[in-house]
Amino acid sequence: MERFTSRSTSAKRMAAGVVFAVVGVATGFPRPAVASHDTCSIIALVPGGEPGAEALSLAAMNAVLPLVIRRDYVRLTVYDVRWLDISCVTSTFAFRVPVKIVYEPSPYLHISRRGTARIDGHYAIVLGTPTTVCVDDLTLAGLNLTDVPKWVDDGVRSLINRSGALDSFCFPLS
């Protein structure tokens, strides 16, 4: 098999990504067997290109929200996604969401704060019926809780990222 270099064409990388995705699905993996690829040629087929894909993805993500992530004594609730940026060249994305963080280490201590978060990650497109988007390498890249010092934001963000609470997931595009 050809080893890809920086001079490889986007079409070759995309074709390899689709092949790995098909092979991965055929062999029972629920998501593509490739870590990164250029999805611009696939996204170009979406009416409206990248903005159209962002609108479809926003609708699909908001259909499964609110999302509640629990780890130890911390509960993170993610509400409606209001901003999404997709970069098809690197198959990466970033989105901003309102969040609620609850820290409850005992029945007698309950701390709750609302704020905003930015989540970054990688995506892959699995062609089929239906076409599926899988996201992974999720990172809570920014957190701004209301009425708390920045060191609290940074500590909570670090705790969530280290815990692996932001898991990979797939969703169909309708």
URJO-V94235 format. One record per residue. N is the residue number from 0. RES is the residue in one small letter. NEAR is the number of other C-alpha atoms within 10 Angstrom. Layout:
n:N res:RES near:NEAR
n:N res:RES near:NEAR
This chain:
n:0 res:m near:3
n:1 res:e near:6
n:2 res:r near:5
n:3 res:f near:11
n:4 res:t near:8
n:5 res:s near:6
n:6 res:r near:6
n:7 res:s near:11
n:8 res:t near:12
n:9 res:s near:16
n:10 res:a near:14
n:11 res:k near:14
n:12 res:r near:17
n:13 res:m near:18
n:14 res:a near:16
n:15 res:a near:16
n:16 res:g near:23
n:17 res:v near:22
n:18 res:v near:17
n:19 res:f near:18
n:20 res:a near:23
n:21 res:v near:19
n:22 res:v near:15
n:23 res:g near:17
n:24 res:v near:16
n:25 res:a near:10
n:26 res:t near:10
n:27 res:g near:9
n:28 res:f near:12
n:29 res:p near:14
n:30 res:r near:22
n:31 res:p near:22
n:32 res:a near:18
n:33 res:v near:15
n:34 res:a near:13
n:35 res:s near:17
n:36 res:h near:23
n:37 res:d near:23
n:38 res:t near:24
n:39 res:c near:18
n:40 res:s near:15
n:41 res:i near:17
n:42 res:i near:19
n:43 res:a near:14
n:44 res:l near:12
n:45 res:v near:14
n:46 res:p near:11
n:47 res:g near:12
n:48 res:g near:15
n:49 res:e near:19
n:50 res:p near:15
n:51 res:g near:15
n:52 res:a near:21
n:53 res:e near:20
n:54 res:a near:15
n:55 res:l near:16
n:56 res:s near:20
n:57 res:l near:18
n:58 res:a near:15
n:59 res:a near:16
n:60 res:m near:17
n:61 res:n near:16
n:62 res:a near:11
n:63 res:v near:11
n:64 res:l near:13
n:65 res:p near:14
n:66 res:l near:14
n:67 res:v near:13
n:68 res:i near:15
n:69 res:r near:16
n:70 res:r near:13
n:71 res:d near:9
n:72 res:y near:11
n:73 res:v near:18
n:74 res:r near:18
n:75 res:l near:21
n:76 res:t near:18
n:77 res:v near:20
n:78 res:y near:18
n:79 res:d near:18
n:80 res:v near:19
n:81 res:r near:11
n:82 res:w near:13
n:83 res:l near:18
n:84 res:d near:17
n:85 res:i near:20
n:86 res:s near:16
n:87 res:c near:21
n:88 res:v near:13
n:89 res:t near:14
n:90 res:s near:19
n:91 res:t near:22
n:92 res:f near:18
n:93 res:a near:18
n:94 res:f near:17
n:95 res:r near:21
n:96 res:v near:19
n:97 res:p near:18
n:98 res:v near:24
n:99 res:k near:19
n:100 res:i near:20
n:101 res:v near:17
n:102 res:y near:17
n:103 res:e near:15
n:104 res:p near:12
n:105 res:s near:8
n:106 res:p near:6
n:107 res:y near:6
n:108 res:l near:8
n:109 res:h near:11
n:110 res:i near:10
n:111 res:s near:14
n:112 res:r near:15
n:113 res:r near:16
n:114 res:g near:16
n:115 res:t near:16
n:116 res:a near:21
n:117 res:r near:19
n:118 res:i near:17
n:119 res:d near:20
n:120 res:g near:18
n:121 res:h near:21
n:122 res:y near:26
n:123 res:a near:26
n:124 res:i near:23
n:125 res:v near:24
n:126 res:l near:14
n:127 res:g near:11
n:128 res:t near:9
n:129 res:p near:11
n:130 res:t near:12
n:131 res:t near:17
n:132 res:v near:19
n:133 res:c near:17
n:134 res:v near:21
n:135 res:d near:18
n:136 res:d near:14
n:137 res:l near:21
n:138 res:t near:21
n:139 res:l near:19
n:140 res:a near:17
n:141 res:g near:15
n:142 res:l near:23
n:143 res:n near:20
n:144 res:l near:21
n:145 res:t near:14
n:146 res:d near:9
n:147 res:v near:11
n:148 res:p near:10
n:149 res:k near:13
n:150 res:w near:9
n:151 res:v near:13
n:152 res:d near:18
n:153 res:d near:16
n:154 res:g near:12
n:155 res:v near:18
n:156 res:r near:18
n:157 res:s near:16
n:158 res:l near:15
n:159 res:i near:20
n:160 res:n near:15
n:161 res:r near:11
n:162 res:s near:12
n:163 res:g near:13
n:164 res:a near:17
n:165 res:l near:18
n:166 res:d near:12
n:167 res:s near:15
n:168 res:f near:13
n:169 res:c near:16
n:170 res:f near:16
n:171 res:p near:16
n:172 res:l near:16
n:173 res:s near:11
